[in-house]
Amino acid sequence: MTTDEDDSPCANGDPYALALRAGRGPVYLRLADGCRIRMPVHRWYAHPTEADESVLGRCVGPVLDVGCGPGRLCRALLSRGVFALGVDVTPRAAAHAIARGGIALCRSVFDRLPAEGGWQTVLLIDGNIGIGGDPRALLARCIQLTAPTGLLLVEVDPDEVEERCTARFEDLHGREGPPFPWARLGAPALHRVAESLALSVTDQWRYGHRRFLVLGRRDSTSGPR
C-alpha cells in the first residue's frame, strides 16, 4: 500500500479511522434516529474472546472475513493453519491487519475479489451484516463468493430489530465522520432474508449477549428449514 494514511483527510478527521489508529476508543455509531452505539474497538485489537472462538471453531477454510477490521479473526485462523483473507474498505483497518500478521485487502465486498465462488466460509461478524445498508444485497453477494457447499457465518443484533438507516461514526466529543448506509438485523429478520434467498439456517447459538447464525444454500444443506 502506497498511500500515506497519516496524512489523509480520512485518517485525520474520521473518528473511526482515528480509533483504529490508536487501537482503542471510544468511538460510537450514531444512527439517524439519534441512537448511539458504542463500538467495541478494544475487542477488535484483543485476542479472540470465547464468543469469537465459537465462530472460529465452525470455520472451514478457505475463509473470507468481510469487514475484517484489524484482522483478529483472520490472524487466529492463520495461526491454526486455516487460510483466511480479510477485506475492509478502511485503509487503516487493512494496514493494521497486515501489520499484525494477517492477510488483507483494502476493498469493498462488492468489488471484484480473489477466488470468487470458491470460499468455504464467509464471515459477517461484529455487526457487519449492516454493510451497505441492504442485508439482502449483501447476502446475495456473499453467496456469489462462496463455493456451492460454502457457509455464511453471520452475527446479528441481539435484539429483534430490522432497520436500514444512514449512520456516522462519532467520538466522545461529538465529532462526526462522513455518513454511510447501514443496517441492523436481528435473528427473526435474518431468517426472513435468508428464506427470500433460498438459504437455510443450519446452526444458531448465543454466547453471552452475542448471537450468531450459519446460513447455507438450501439445496446443499440438511439443516433446519
Steps between C-alpha positions, in 0.01 A plus 500: 500500500648832396253747649627690801200454725630729776466797264167403344186700584328181610771406747510850647127569515300179518449381861494138382836531326644682801376228735664237281821701496507512878378144545242609753181702532268622580329533165125481449266414217246782481180395321260731321245475783757629749582161653869472591669159519847462644728300274724234661830634367701338781354159412602542138864527611492236774540125475181320393242476776317180589213622283745547212634151562150361451513651150857398423429140591232486229720642223610279211770639277547691290331779695409852386450750785285787372560825689800347674610812689846449654474132413478313830296214352716466189814486711354242732399278210837532328675405824296177497589412144170620349545738207307823558485826307355820642342780299421846634425831330698695761871527408593529867324174585657302216845641580466401866387149405808455283738656752371266769562188291179461303425501129264777392384710207372856516193434290121491512326164510314622191825543307665221308666265752741206474361147467139605445277196530765305691479612863382233741419746779407868479491693828271793577591557864488806731180631345633488144164375371433876495761574230348696213164549673334216307542157668328316216739643241796427728398139557435452128851626430647270766320204340681585175829484688446161663553154359181294440545336841623820665348660808438853622564564872305806603485692827165672547373761741400342833167687481215428259570793275481566125626843406660670203641844560777751444767491768817683599788423727530744788762549770453581867491873423233474230734537202350308208631314200331488158155338470459150361212254449461245777256236623423313820347156487386262772459125461132499391574756228802303381284187477262690270779633279660156482170344395466751217842393370436123526741473792457272800599574857714198585615608844439781748623575848549767762815576692439754772329799340617405149295294254614310190344307212641279226342517154542260210343441162179306543588242236836420661410487868298273721444747785167637622282670241 
